[in-house]
Amino acid sequence: MSWDVRFTNKAKKQARNLPPKVREALFILVLEMKELGPVRTAWLNYGRIKGKKDCHHCHLKKGKPTYVTIWKVTSKESRLVEVRYVGTHEKTDYGQIC
């Protein structure tokens, strides 16, 4: 059974403004999450966000600027993941997003 991956409205807008290669990486990440679930340890700098339940993040592109995405498992029973942020790493407050 696959996972349902949804974007918040804000994350949809952010994804539209990404450079093409970063948007492609995001698309691949979402496909992996749909098939394999939200824990994506093979991705660059993947980790759970400390102090927040079921929140994860990873880097889509390293360098300057570094692009990250943040997602949260909103329902384990119905296998629902919500992408909450996609953008640059600079000034990103992980705790507030999740």
N, C-alpha and C positions, 0 to 999 in steps of 0.2 A: 504494500500500500504506500503510495507516494504522499509527500507533504505538500500542503498548500502554502505558497509563498506570496504574500501580499505586500504592497508598499503603502505607507501613509501618503496622503496627498502631497505633503512637503517633500518626502523622499522621491516621489514621482517627478516633481519639478526639478529637484536636484539632479536626478539621473539624466534628464533631458539635456542638462547643461554640461555634462561631462565630456571631456575629449573622447574621440571615437575609440581609441585603444582601451581607455579606462572603462567606457561603457561596455565594450566587448568583454572585458574581464568580469564586470558585474553580471552580465548575461550568463557567462559560464558558471560563476558562483551560484547564481539562482538556480540554474539547471541542476547543479550538484546537490543543492539543498533539497530540491524537489524529489530527487531520486534517492539520496543517501541520508538526508536529515540535516539538522542545523549544526552539528558538531563537525567542523571542517578543519581538522588539524593540519592538513597538508598545505594550507594557505599561509602566505607570508604574514608573520606576526599575529597569527590567530591566537585568540585567548578569550576566556570568559571575563566579563567585567566584574571586578571584585566588589563585593557589597551589594550587588544587584542579582536577583534571582533570574536565571534563564536568559541572561543577556550575553551576547557574543559580539566580537568585532574581528576584523582582519584588514590588512592592507591590500588594496587592489593594485597599487603602483608605488614603488619606493622611489626615492630621490626627492627632488624639489620641483613642485610640491608633491608631498606624499598624499595619496588618496586612500580613504578608509571607508568602510561601511559598517554599520551597527545594526544588529537585528535582535529580536526578542522572540522567544517561544511563548506564544500567548495561550496555546492550548495543546497539551501533550496528547489528550484523549482524541481530539479531532485533527491532530497533526497540523497545527497552524503556526506559521512563522510570519512575523511582521518586520519588514525592513523599515527602520526608523530614520536612518541618516546615511547619506552618500555624499562625500565631498572631501575637501582637504583636511588634513590632520591638524593644521594650525588652529589653535584656540577652540578645539573641540572639547566640550565638557561631557565626557562619557556618562557620568552619573546623572546628569540632568536629562540627557536624551533617553536613557532607558528608565 
